[in-house]
Amino acid sequence: MTESPPGFKSGTVALAGRPNAGKSTLLNAILGQKLAITSPKPQTTRNRIVGIHSTDRSQIVLVDTPGIHPARSRLNRAMVDVATSSLLDVDVICLVVDAHHAADAVASGKHALSKGDEALAAYVEEARRVSTPGAFAGAGAIVVALNKVDITKKPTLLPLLDAWSKRLPDAALVPISARKAEGLDVLLGEWEKALPEAPPLYPVDQVTEHPEKFFVAEIVREKIVQFTEQELPYATAVEVESFDETEREGGRIAIFARILVERDSQKGIVIGKGGQLLKKIRSLAKKEIEEFLDARITLELHVVLKKDWTEDDRVLRALGYEPSPR
């Protein structure tokens, strides 16, 4: 275990929220580098992504989670299970709220907290109730980050702040803009307040616990999400079958990945006319993966039909999900 100075704080912070609230953008902004893929399309984050923020006074282990949403397919239920289980036995739960969307709702005469927000608050309360005694650091263990304030009219924030302070009276409320990195020092301060005094959980130069293969798959998937429409982003997955580092010292890594689709028509869409879309996905992913790995790579992508894979427990487990029994 790494030694730390007196008063050093260390612990875990779960980022939770509805789809498109900006959790992944916040994670990337705090770390100062891209770790989680982002997209304006909902349900982009599918896995529990861990990022590690270390300073000379604290180490904050951030857990980015999929957006909590009504789940229909087995994949979506597994995603929501990942999100809700990540709220258990952490030191801080940080709810990331889309303040811009909520302010628009208030302006149109709707309640500041939607049904989805109420459900999210209930998840937090239940997580605190069933977590291991002593797992939470104290009364400041819930923080509500009101995101996207850079595009929100300031007067419209007041009803939102009031509504959340009444719904979760023990929570600290922090207006932020993850996109512009505004308010993040205050947010980090609130997290640190709630953490216990403890040595670092990871080496101070480590930024994640995930293997490189995980991020390779995520980068490819991000390009698919970026360039496909309608149901395609939600019916595709990326599986890295081969990650050959035998020539890494010589500056090259060979990667072979499969893009899974549910229906034959989707296979044609991902490949594109004359294979042009697949070439574009490969080209952009290759460039970003090379920057991420700091190495030259060869990247092969094959589109594979796995009928109804989002409902197939075996495929979901192979992709790292634990299917919900419901």
LORORO-666860 format. One line per field, with one value per residue (C-alpha): x negated, y, z; residue in one letter. Coordinates in nm, 4 decimals, decimal comma, always signed. Layout:
N
u = (X_...)
v = (Y_...)
w = (Z_...)
r = (A_...)
***
This chain:
326
u = (+0,0000_-0,1320_-0,2338_-0,0538_-0,0969_+0,1099_+0,4645_+0,4580_+0,8043_+0,8975_+1,2209_+1,4764_+1,7254_+2,0029_+2,1279_+2,4965_+2,7671_+3,0065_+2,8843_+2,7144_+2,6705_+2,2981_+2,1421_+1,8779_+1,7933_+1,7480_+1,5221_+1,3027_+1,2902_+1,1840_+0,9114_+0,7944_+0,8012_+1,0523_+1,1305_+1,5040_+1,6605_+1,9202_+2,2066_+2,5237_+2,7109_+2,8471_+2,7176_+2,3678_+2,2015_+2,2726_+2,0114_+1,8846_+1,5802_+1,3252_+1,1064_+0,8506_+0,7849_+0,4817_+0,3377_+0,0983_+0,3927_+0,6382_+0,7134_+1,0661_+1,1673_+1,4470_+1,6963_+1,8836_+2,2053_+2,4596_+2,7572_+3,0469_+3,3464_+3,6531_+3,4977_+3,6622_+3,3957_+3,1744_+2,8788_+3,0507_+3,1540_+2,7929_+2,6792_+2,9208_+2,8117_+2,4493_+2,5490_+2,7577_+2,5162_+2,2340_+2,4129_+2,3581_+2,0707_+1,9101_+1,8037_+1,9898_+2,2790_+2,2692_+2,5906_+2,5233_+2,8344_+2,8988_+2,9840_+3,0543_+3,3188_+3,4740_+3,4790_+3,6603_+3,9183_+3,9691_+4,0067_+4,2843_+4,4732_+4,3540_+4,2106_+3,8372_+3,7883_+3,9171_+4,0388_+3,6958_+3,5277_+3,7584_+3,6733_+3,3033_+3,3341_+3,5134_+3,2285_+2,9822_+3,1864_+3,2189_+2,8454_+2,7648_+3,0133_+2,8767_+2,5047_+2,2571_+2,2585_+1,9710_+1,9320_+2,0418_+1,8155_+2,0868_+2,3680_+2,2011_+2,1995_+2,4521_+2,3596_+2,5888_+2,3913_+2,6204_+2,4524_+2,4727_+2,5134_+2,3142_+2,6235_+2,8794_+3,0258_+2,9183_+3,2643_+3,4086_+3,1585_+3,3220_+3,6349_+3,4109_+3,1773_+3,4765_+3,6403_+3,3268_+3,2527_+3,6007_+3,5836_+3,2358_+3,1841_+2,8437_+2,6993_+2,4469_+2,5593_+2,2929_+2,3670_+2,1080_+2,0321_+1,8426_+1,8015_+1,6301_+1,4692_+1,6472_+1,7197_+1,5074_+1,2815_+1,5876_+1,7197_+1,3857_+1,3854_+1,7267_+1,6130_+1,2957_+1,4910_+1,6894_+1,3949_+1,2337_+0,8696_+0,6980_+0,3947_+0,4323_+0,6138_+0,4011_+0,0536_+0,0716_-0,0275_+0,2496_+0,5592_+0,7800_+0,8115_+0,9319_+0,7104_+0,6173_+0,8427_+1,1456_+1,0701_+0,9915_+1,3410_+1,4960_+1,3193_+1,4442_+1,7951_+1,7874_+1,7248_+2,0148_+2,2426_+2,1175_+2,1890_+2,5030_+2,8621_+3,1848_+3,1490_+2,7993_+2,5985_+2,7999_+2,7901_+2,4119_+2,1276_+1,7524_+1,5476_+1,1659_+1,0709_+0,6982_+0,4573_+0,1092_-0,1693_-0,4589_-0,5973_-0,5081_-0,8716_-0,9147_-0,6259_-0,3356_-0,0312_+0,1996_+0,5686_+0,8595_+1,2107_+1,5620_+1,8593_+2,1746_+2,5137_+2,8563_+2,9997_+2,8621_+2,9912_+2,7827_+2,4703_+2,5104_+2,5613_+2,2432_+2,0389_+2,1907_+2,1991_+1,8825_+1,7557_+1,7089_+1,8637_+1,6646_+1,3482_+1,4320_+1,4986_+1,1726_+0,9672_+1,0911_+1,0739_+0,7195_+0,5987_+0,7482_+0,6310_+0,2760_+0,2852_+0,4287_+0,1734_-0,1142_-0,1990_-0,1357_+0,1350_+0,2923_+0,6681_+0,8971_+1,2728_+1,5223_+1,8987_+2,0669_+2,4364_+2,5366_+2,9128_+3,0814_+2,7510_+2,8967_+3,1231_+2,8563_+2,7150_+2,4087_+2,3113_+2,3796_+2,1503_+1,8797_+1,9031_+1,8636_+2,2268_+2,4055_+2,7587_+3,0401_+3,2525_+3,5661)
v = (+0,0000_+0,3458_+0,5704_+0,9031_+1,2238_+1,2916_+1,3980_+1,2335_+1,1302_+0,8456_+0,6837_+0,6179_+0,8482_+0,7000_+0,9235_+0,8493_+1,0106_+0,9840_+0,9315_+1,2369_+1,4166_+1,4530_+1,1944_+1,0797_+1,4365_+1,5145_+1,2113_+1,3166_+1,6781_+1,5785_+1,3478_+1,5943_+1,3260_+1,1209_+0,7979_+0,7554_+0,7874_+1,0595_+1,1269_+1,3397_+1,0095_+0,8519_+0,5271_+0,5714_+0,4507_+0,0812_-0,0266_+0,0759_+0,2895_+0,3676_+0,6783_+0,7709_+1,1358_+1,1804_+1,4945_+1,5553_+1,5618_+1,3011_+1,0182_+1,0069_+0,6864_+0,7862_+0,5282_+0,6403_+0,4439_+0,3906_+0,6260_+0,4996_+0,4599_+0,2392_-0,0874_-0,3239_-0,5498_-0,7770_-0,5577_-0,2458_-0,4201_-0,5281_-0,1671_-0,0345_-0,3092_-0,1981_+0,1602_+0,0878_-0,1686_+0,0860_+0,3076_+0,0510_+0,0777_+0,3915_+0,6945_+0,9497_+0,9303_+1,2196_+1,2695_+1,4457_+1,6381_+1,8042_+2,1502_+2,2904_+2,0296_+2,0665_+2,4470_+2,4229_+2,1972_+2,4512_+2,7323_+2,5368_+2,4940_+2,1463_+2,0377_+2,0904_+1,7190_+1,4807_+1,1271_+1,0081_+1,2416_+1,1203_+0,7605_+0,8457_+1,0065_+0,6943_+0,4743_+0,6859_+0,6619_+0,2853_+0,2499_+0,4344_+0,2219_-0,1173_-0,0369_-0,1802_+0,0221_+0,2683_+0,2520_+0,6135_+0,8807_+1,1065_+1,3512_+1,4982_+1,1630_+1,2778_+1,5552_+1,6832_+1,8287_+2,0537_+2,0256_+2,2371_+2,5677_+2,7356_+2,7052_+2,7563_+3,0953_+3,1609_+3,2632_+2,9306_+2,7471_+2,8712_+2,6489_+2,3539_+2,4145_+2,4520_+2,1312_+1,9198_+2,0701_+1,9641_+1,6188_+1,5344_+1,7690_+1,6239_+1,6692_+1,9336_+2,1166_+2,2301_+2,4043_+2,3000_+2,2900_+1,9702_+2,0789_+2,4053_+2,2678_+2,5286_+2,4662_+2,1523_+2,2762_+2,3282_+1,9852_+1,8190_+2,0017_+1,8610_+1,5098_+1,5458_+1,6653_+1,3425_+1,1049_+0,9262_+0,9722_+0,6765_+0,5919_+0,5788_+0,2780_+0,2826_+0,4017_+0,7813_+0,7679_+0,5217_+0,6688_+0,3612_-0,0063_-0,1196_-0,3017_-0,1342_-0,3755_-0,2277_+0,1233_-0,0010_-0,1525_+0,1653_+0,3891_+0,1758_+0,1767_+0,5543_+0,5920_+0,3594_+0,5654_+0,8838_+0,7770_+0,5634_+0,6607_+0,5331_+0,1921_+0,1115_+0,2584_+0,0438_-0,2764_-0,2889_-0,4005_-0,4310_-0,7296_-0,7252_-1,0803_-1,0287_-0,7755_-0,8809_-0,6896_-0,9101_-0,6243_-0,3429_-0,2631_-0,2183_+0,0282_-0,1777_-0,3529_-0,5746_-0,5561_-0,7603_-0,6641_-0,7797_-0,5461_-0,7325_-0,6459_-0,7998_-0,8122_-0,8639_-0,5236_-0,3591_-0,5314_-0,3577_-0,0194_-0,0449_-0,1553_+0,1148_+0,1439_-0,0081_-0,0536_+0,3226_+0,3653_+0,0778_+0,2270_+0,5636_+0,4053_+0,2119_+0,5138_+0,7447_+0,4723_+0,3775_+0,7354_+0,7740_+0,4305_+0,5096_+0,8318_+0,6456_+0,3615_+0,5817_+0,3189_+0,2392_-0,0201_-0,2339_-0,2506_-0,5067_-0,4708_-0,7400_-0,6940_-1,0103_-1,0962_-1,2209_-1,2371_-1,0722_-1,0542_-0,7929_-1,0719_-1,3477_-1,4138_-1,5940_-1,3052_-1,0484_-1,2323_-1,2537_-0,8761_-0,8262_-0,7843_-0,9888_-1,0364_-0,9461_-1,2402_-1,0285)
w = (+0,0000_-0,0920_+0,1983_+0,2284_+0,4303_+0,7451_+0,6643_+0,3198_+0,2010_-0,0279_-0,1401_-0,4107_-0,5801_-0,7967_-1,0789_-1,1345_-1,3387_-1,6267_-1,9848_-2,1375_-1,8055_-1,8779_-1,6450_-1,8927_-1,9928_-1,6230_-1,5721_-1,8652_-1,7440_-1,3922_-1,5228_-1,7861_-2,0535_-2,2476_-2,0684_-2,1329_-2,4765_-2,5183_-2,7558_-2,7681_-2,8112_-2,4902_-2,3384_-2,4820_-2,1612_-2,1084_-1,8570_-1,5163_-1,5987_-1,3278_-1,3381_-1,0702_-0,9770_-0,7505_-0,5893_-0,3013_-0,0582_-0,1887_-0,4263_-0,5677_-0,7440_-0,9812_-1,1020_-1,4147_-1,4621_-1,7413_-1,7378_-1,5279_-1,7595_-1,8184_-1,9370_-2,1842_-2,3366_-2,1284_-2,2256_-2,0943_-1,7737_-1,7263_-1,7810_-1,5192_-1,2782_-1,3304_-1,2489_-0,9396_-0,7926_-0,8324_-0,5790_-0,3046_-0,0588_-0,2030_-0,0028_-0,2135_-0,4580_-0,7019_-0,8957_-1,2246_-1,3316_-1,6674_-1,5331_-1,8791_-1,9555_-1,6097_-1,6342_-1,9668_-1,8018_-1,5217_-1,7758_-1,9470_-1,6174_-1,5250_-1,1910_-1,1426_-1,0695_-1,3332_-1,2634_-1,3696_-1,1200_-0,8431_-0,9280_-0,9225_-0,5788_-0,4569_-0,5876_-0,3884_-0,0693_-0,1081_-0,1748_+0,1469_+0,3376_+0,2293_+0,2062_+0,4552_+0,7797_+0,7780_+0,4012_+0,3695_+0,5109_+0,6541_+0,5966_+0,2884_+0,1102_-0,1503_-0,3925_-0,6670_-0,9583_-1,1612_-1,4999_-1,8181_-1,6321_-1,9109_-2,1321_-1,8535_-1,7605_-1,4015_-1,2649_-1,3800_-1,1585_-0,8382_-0,8545_-0,9423_-0,6481_-0,4190_-0,5430_-0,4963_-0,1526_-0,0402_-0,2031_-0,0679_+0,2292_+0,3212_-0,0282_-0,1281_-0,4436_-0,6904_-1,0245_-1,2854_-1,6545_-1,7316_-2,0950_-1,9958_-1,6777_-1,4637_-1,0946_-1,0840_-0,8029_-0,5831_-0,6779_-0,5989_-0,2662_-0,1743_-0,2644_-0,0602_+0,2442_+0,2461_+0,1999_+0,4933_+0,5867_+0,4236_+0,2076_-0,1730_-0,3141_-0,6333_-0,7361_-0,7752_-1,1445_-1,2355_-1,4047_-1,4527_-1,3649_-1,7087_-1,9610_-2,2891_-2,4816_-2,3076_-2,4344_-2,7849_-2,8040_-2,6628_-2,9156_-3,2064_-3,0604_-3,0228_-3,3979_-3,4744_-3,2487_-3,4154_-3,7725_-3,7459_-3,6750_-3,5230_-3,3559_-3,4834_-3,1922_-2,9495_-3,1556_-3,1966_-2,9723_-3,0197_-2,9068_-2,9306_-3,0217_-3,0673_-2,9176_-3,0311_-2,8562_-2,9660_-3,1783_-2,9369_-2,8626_-3,2348_-3,2250_-3,3587_-3,2112_-3,4180_-3,3227_-3,4556_-3,3443_-3,4267_-3,4554_-3,3530_-3,5028_-3,4408_-3,7935_-4,1430_-4,2577_-3,9834_-4,1108_-4,4452_-4,2789_-4,0704_-4,3712_-4,5931_-4,9708_-5,1104_-4,7551_-4,7152_-4,3699_-4,2190_-4,3696_-4,2121_-3,8724_-3,8956_-4,0040_-3,7272_-3,4610_-3,5684_-3,5303_-3,1822_-3,0639_-3,1760_-2,9726_-2,6722_-2,6854_-2,8042_-3,0637_-3,4277_-3,4798_-3,7453_-3,6982_-3,8578_-3,8143_-3,9148_-3,8925_-3,7588_-3,7345_-3,3877_-3,4033_-3,1020_-2,9127_-2,6732_-2,5378_-2,5383_-2,1891_-2,3261_-2,5534_-2,2820_-2,0402_-2,3065_-2,3428_-1,9684_-1,8619_-1,5975_-1,7347_-1,4978_-1,3829_-1,4293)
r = (M_T_E_S_P_P_G_F_K_S_G_T_V_A_L_A_G_R_P_N_A_G_K_S_T_L_L_N_A_I_L_G_Q_K_L_A_I_T_S_P_K_P_Q_T_T_R_N_R_I_V_G_I_H_S_T_D_R_S_Q_I_V_L_V_D_T_P_G_I_H_P_A_R_S_R_L_N_R_A_M_V_D_V_A_T_S_S_L_L_D_V_D_V_I_C_L_V_V_D_A_H_H_A_A_D_A_V_A_S_G_K_H_A_L_S_K_G_D_E_A_L_A_A_Y_V_E_E_A_R_R_V_S_T_P_G_A_F_A_G_A_G_A_I_V_V_A_L_N_K_V_D_I_T_K_K_P_T_L_L_P_L_L_D_A_W_S_K_R_L_P_D_A_A_L_V_P_I_S_A_R_K_A_E_G_L_D_V_L_L_G_E_W_E_K_A_L_P_E_A_P_P_L_Y_P_V_D_Q_V_T_E_H_P_E_K_F_F_V_A_E_I_V_R_E_K_I_V_Q_F_T_E_Q_E_L_P_Y_A_T_A_V_E_V_E_S_F_D_E_T_E_R_E_G_G_R_I_A_I_F_A_R_I_L_V_E_R_D_S_Q_K_G_I_V_I_G_K_G_G_Q_L_L_K_K_I_R_S_L_A_K_K_E_I_E_E_F_L_D_A_R_I_T_L_E_L_H_V_V_L_K_K_D_W_T_E_D_D_R_V_L_R_A_L_G_Y_E_P_S_P_R)
***
